[in-house]
Amino acid sequence: MKHTLSVVISAYNEEAKIGNCLDSIPFADEYIVIDNTSSDKTAIVAKKHGAIVYTRPNQLMLNINKNYGFEKATSEWILNLDADEELTPELGKEIKVLLEKPSEELHHGYWISRRNMIFGKWIQHGVWWPDKQLRLFAKQYGKFLCKHIHEYIEVDGTTADLIHPYIHHNYDSVAQYLTKLERCTTSEALALEESAYQLTWQDAIRFPLSDFLKLYFAQRGYKDGLHGLVLALFQAFYSFTVFAKLWEIQKFPDKTMTLGAIKEEIQQGSKDVSYWVTSSEIHTASNIFTKIFLKIKRRMHV
């Protein structure tokens, strides 16, 4: 016997994308859209595509609204999506086959890889791929804990991976990125404040530099060309904005620093850059002797 499936979508001003999202899951038994008080026709479009629409305040912690949608779902299983996401036909078929299996053969939740389309390109490195998200789960076993804006659904039971990815039409423009940055950085700064994080002036340098090096070199974002460079620089700006907002939350405390201390911090940052540049050269080098030379060079800069 086939298990029933509810699709739950959270949306804000997504009239251009929500129809495609809903149409990509034609086999679901129920469609629920949580409209976060959109100012466009998101709710109207969603209803035309067969969704039940609930309007909720556009809260900073949107996972609260997603949990509300989970509570309204009447099916055994829930597929959670955002309005700018779509299932591929291959993933749709995989989910259909899965939900036809006996309960004892199923896990309580499933992780699905997410193919992020950013500025017109599929980004295949860094945090952007495979970017696994827990989106399919048995209703009685899963929900968001609502502690952090980027948290995963928590499942009280076993989980497994699905094979095929879904598509995320992430950022179409720089303006869209900056708009989302405003909400996300505020949430992250508040989370740091709640954790009693002790802010230092060095964080103004370390936050952005660390994230840039991690995304661009350690996670090989450089393989995505100019897109990879721009996204790594954006991530550095994102991290600096988190620092600045936390500083603001803490009432802009003054911090004592000297030119010597700043110079030392910058020199350490330069060493970190050199280390990761050389590590990337080692990874891309085809000649064994070149790799050995670069490893010696890297060791000298540690």
C-alpha positions as CSV (number, residue, x, y, z in Angstrom):
1,M,0.0,0.0,0.0
2,K,1.3,3.4,-1.0
3,H,2.2,5.8,1.9
4,T,0.6,9.2,1.6
5,L,2.7,12.3,1.0
6,S,2.2,16.0,1.9
7,V,4.4,18.7,0.3
8,V,4.9,21.6,2.7
9,I,6.4,24.8,1.2
10,S,7.3,28.0,2.9
11,A,7.2,31.1,0.7
12,Y,7.6,34.9,0.7
13,N,7.1,36.9,-2.5
14,E,7.7,33.9,-4.8
15,E,4.9,34.3,-7.3
16,A,7.3,33.6,-10.2
17,K,8.6,30.3,-8.9
18,I,6.1,28.6,-6.7
19,G,4.0,27.3,-9.6
20,N,7.0,25.4,-11.0
21,C,7.8,24.1,-7.6
22,L,4.3,22.7,-7.1
23,D,4.1,21.3,-10.6
24,S,7.3,19.4,-10.1
25,I,5.6,17.1,-7.6
26,P,2.4,15.9,-9.4
27,F,2.1,12.6,-7.4
28,A,1.7,14.2,-3.9
29,D,-1.6,13.7,-2.0
30,E,-1.6,17.1,-0.4
31,Y,0.1,20.5,-1.0
32,I,0.4,23.0,1.8
33,V,1.9,26.5,1.4
34,I,2.8,28.7,4.3
35,D,2.7,32.2,2.9
36,N,4.8,34.4,5.0
37,T,2.6,37.5,4.4
38,S,3.8,38.0,0.9
39,S,3.1,41.4,-0.8
40,D,2.8,39.8,-4.3
41,K,0.5,37.0,-5.7
42,T,2.3,34.1,-4.1
43,A,-0.9,32.9,-2.3
44,I,-3.1,33.3,-5.4
45,V,-0.7,31.3,-7.6
46,A,-0.3,28.6,-5.0
47,K,-4.1,28.1,-4.8
48,K,-4.4,27.9,-8.6
49,H,-1.9,25.1,-8.5
50,G,-4.0,23.1,-5.9
51,A,-2.3,24.2,-2.7
52,I,-4.0,24.8,0.7
53,V,-2.6,28.2,1.8
54,Y,-2.0,29.4,5.4
55,T,-0.8,32.9,6.0
56,R,1.7,33.5,8.8
57,P,3.8,36.5,10.0
58,N,7.1,36.8,8.2
59,Q,9.2,36.0,11.2
60,L,13.0,36.1,11.4
61,M,13.0,32.4,12.5
62,L,11.0,31.0,9.5
63,N,11.4,27.4,10.7
64,I,8.6,28.2,13.1
65,N,6.3,28.6,10.2
66,K,7.6,25.5,8.5
67,N,6.8,23.5,11.7
68,Y,3.3,25.0,11.5
69,G,2.9,23.6,8.0
70,F,4.1,20.2,9.2
71,E,1.4,20.2,11.9
72,K,-1.3,21.0,9.3
73,A,-0.2,18.2,7.0
74,T,-2.5,15.1,7.1
75,S,-0.3,12.6,5.3
76,E,2.1,10.0,6.7
77,W,5.1,11.5,5.0
78,I,6.2,15.1,4.5
79,L,8.4,16.5,1.7
80,N,9.6,20.0,2.8
81,L,10.6,22.4,0.0
82,D,11.2,26.1,-0.5
83,A,9.3,27.9,-3.3
84,D,12.5,28.3,-5.4
85,E,13.2,24.5,-5.3
86,E,12.0,21.8,-7.7
87,L,12.1,18.0,-8.0
88,T,13.8,16.4,-11.0
89,P,11.7,13.7,-12.7
90,E,14.4,11.2,-11.5
91,L,14.0,12.2,-7.9
92,G,10.2,12.2,-8.2
93,K,10.3,8.6,-9.4
94,E,12.7,7.6,-6.7
95,I,10.4,9.0,-4.0
96,K,7.3,7.4,-5.5
97,V,9.0,4.0,-5.5
98,L,10.2,4.5,-1.9
99,L,6.8,5.3,-0.6
100,E,5.4,2.1,-2.1
101,K,7.6,0.0,0.2
102,P,6.4,-1.6,3.5
103,S,6.9,0.6,6.6
104,E,9.5,-1.8,8.0
105,E,11.7,-1.3,5.0
106,L,11.7,2.5,5.4
107,H,13.9,4.8,7.4
108,H,12.3,7.7,9.3
109,G,14.0,10.4,7.2
110,Y,15.9,10.9,4.0
111,W,18.7,13.3,3.0
112,I,18.6,14.7,-0.5
113,S,21.5,16.4,-2.4
114,R,20.6,19.9,-3.6
115,R,21.9,21.3,-6.9
116,N,22.3,25.0,-6.3
117,M,21.9,27.2,-9.4
118,I,23.5,30.6,-8.6
119,F,23.9,33.5,-11.1
120,G,22.9,31.2,-13.9
121,K,25.4,28.3,-13.1
122,W,25.3,25.0,-11.2
123,I,27.9,25.5,-8.4
124,Q,29.6,22.2,-7.9
125,H,32.1,23.0,-5.1
126,G,32.4,24.6,-1.7
127,V,29.3,24.4,0.5
128,W,27.1,24.3,-2.6
129,W,27.5,20.7,-3.6
130,P,26.3,18.1,-2.7
131,D,24.7,20.4,0.0
132,K,22.6,17.5,1.5
133,Q,19.3,18.5,3.2
134,L,17.0,16.3,5.2
135,R,13.7,17.1,3.4
136,L,11.7,13.8,3.3
137,F,10.5,12.4,6.6
138,A,7.7,10.5,8.4
139,K,5.5,13.2,9.9
140,Q,5.5,11.9,13.5
141,Y,9.3,11.7,13.6
142,G,10.5,15.1,12.3
143,K,10.5,18.8,12.9
144,F,12.8,21.9,13.1
145,L,14.2,22.7,16.6
146,C,14.0,26.5,15.7
147,K,17.4,27.3,17.2
148,H,19.2,28.6,14.1
149,I,18.1,29.8,10.7
150,H,20.3,27.3,8.8
151,E,19.4,24.2,10.9
152,Y,18.3,20.9,9.5
153,I,15.1,19.0,10.3
154,E,15.6,16.9,13.3
155,V,14.4,13.3,12.9
156,D,13.9,11.0,15.9
157,G,14.9,7.8,14.2
158,T,17.1,6.4,11.4
159,T,18.0,8.3,8.2
160,A,19.4,7.4,4.8
161,D,20.4,9.2,1.5
162,L,18.4,9.3,-1.7
163,I,20.3,9.0,-5.0
164,H,19.0,11.8,-7.1
165,P,19.2,15.5,-6.3
166,Y,16.6,18.3,-6.4
167,I,17.2,21.7,-8.0
168,H,17.5,25.0,-6.0
169,H,17.2,28.2,-8.0
170,N,19.2,30.0,-5.4
171,Y,20.3,33.5,-6.3
172,D,19.3,35.1,-9.6
173,S,20.8,38.5,-8.8
174,V,23.2,40.3,-6.5
175,A,20.3,42.2,-5.0
176,Q,18.6,38.9,-4.1
177,Y,21.8,37.7,-2.3
178,L,22.1,41.0,-0.4
179,T,18.4,40.9,0.6
180,K,18.8,37.4,2.0
181,L,22.1,38.3,3.7
182,E,20.3,40.9,5.8
183,R,18.0,38.3,7.4
184,C,20.6,35.5,7.8
185,T,23.3,37.6,9.3
186,T,21.0,39.0,11.8
187,S,19.9,35.5,12.9
188,E,23.6,34.4,13.1
189,A,24.6,37.4,15.2
190,L,21.7,36.9,17.6
191,A,22.7,33.2,17.9
192,L,26.3,34.2,18.8
193,E,25.0,36.6,21.4
194,E,22.8,34.0,23.0
195,S,25.8,31.7,23.2
196,A,27.6,34.4,25.1
197,Y,30.3,34.6,22.5
198,Q,33.2,36.9,23.6
199,L,33.8,39.3,20.6
200,T,37.4,40.4,19.9
201,W,38.7,43.0,17.5
202,Q,40.7,40.2,15.8
203,D,37.3,38.6,14.7
204,A,36.9,41.5,12.3
205,I,39.8,40.0,10.3
206,R,39.5,36.3,11.2
207,F,35.8,35.9,10.5
208,P,35.9,36.9,6.8
209,L,39.4,35.5,6.1
210,S,38.6,32.1,7.6
211,D,35.4,31.7,5.6
212,F,37.0,32.9,2.4
213,L,39.9,30.4,2.7
214,K,37.6,27.6,3.7
215,L,35.2,28.1,0.8
216,Y,37.6,29.1,-2.0
217,F,40.6,26.9,-1.2
218,A,39.8,24.1,1.3
219,Q,36.5,23.3,-0.4
220,R,37.9,24.1,-3.9
221,G,35.5,26.8,-4.8
222,Y,38.2,28.0,-7.3
223,K,37.1,25.2,-9.6
224,D,33.8,27.1,-10.2
225,G,35.7,29.9,-11.9
226,L,34.6,33.5,-11.4
227,H,31.4,32.3,-9.9
228,G,33.4,30.5,-7.2
229,L,35.6,33.6,-6.5
230,V,32.6,35.9,-6.2
231,L,30.7,33.6,-3.9
232,A,33.8,33.1,-1.7
233,L,34.2,36.9,-1.4
234,F,30.5,37.3,-0.7
235,Q,30.9,34.7,2.1
236,A,33.7,36.8,3.5
237,F,31.5,39.8,3.5
238,Y,28.7,37.8,5.0
239,S,31.0,36.8,7.9
240,F,32.2,40.3,8.4
241,T,28.5,41.5,8.5
242,V,27.8,38.9,11.3
243,F,30.8,40.3,13.2
244,A,29.6,43.9,12.7
245,K,26.0,43.1,13.8
246,L,27.2,41.2,16.9
247,W,29.3,44.3,17.7
248,E,26.2,46.4,17.3
249,I,24.1,44.1,19.5
250,Q,26.8,44.5,22.2
251,K,26.5,48.3,22.0
252,F,29.7,48.9,19.9
253,P,32.2,48.3,22.7
254,D,35.6,49.8,22.1
255,K,38.6,47.5,21.8
256,T,42.2,48.3,22.5
257,M,44.6,47.5,19.7
258,T,48.0,48.6,18.5
259,L,49.6,48.8,15.0
260,G,51.9,46.1,16.1
261,A,49.0,43.8,17.0
262,I,47.2,44.5,13.7
263,K,50.4,43.9,11.8
264,E,50.9,40.5,13.6
265,E,47.3,39.5,12.8
266,I,47.7,40.4,9.1
267,Q,51.0,38.6,8.9
268,Q,49.3,35.5,10.3
269,G,46.5,35.8,7.8
270,S,49.1,36.1,5.0
271,K,50.6,32.8,6.2
272,D,47.2,31.2,6.1
273,V,46.6,32.4,2.6
274,S,50.0,31.1,1.5
275,Y,49.3,27.7,3.1
276,W,46.0,27.2,1.3
277,V,47.3,28.5,-2.0
278,T,50.1,26.0,-1.9
279,S,47.7,23.3,-0.8
280,S,45.6,24.0,-3.8
281,E,48.6,23.9,-6.1
282,I,49.5,20.5,-4.7
283,H,46.0,19.2,-5.4
284,T,46.1,20.4,-9.0
285,A,49.7,19.5,-9.8
286,S,50.1,16.5,-12.1
287,N,53.8,15.9,-11.7
288,I,55.0,14.0,-8.6
289,F,58.2,16.0,-8.3
290,T,56.2,19.2,-8.4
291,K,53.9,17.9,-5.6
292,I,57.0,17.1,-3.5
293,F,58.5,20.5,-4.0
294,L,55.2,22.2,-3.1
295,K,54.7,20.1,0.0
296,I,58.2,21.2,1.2
297,K,57.3,24.8,0.4
298,R,54.1,24.5,2.3
299,R,55.9,23.1,5.3
300,M,58.2,26.1,5.4
301,H,55.3,28.5,5.6
302,V,53.5,26.7,8.5
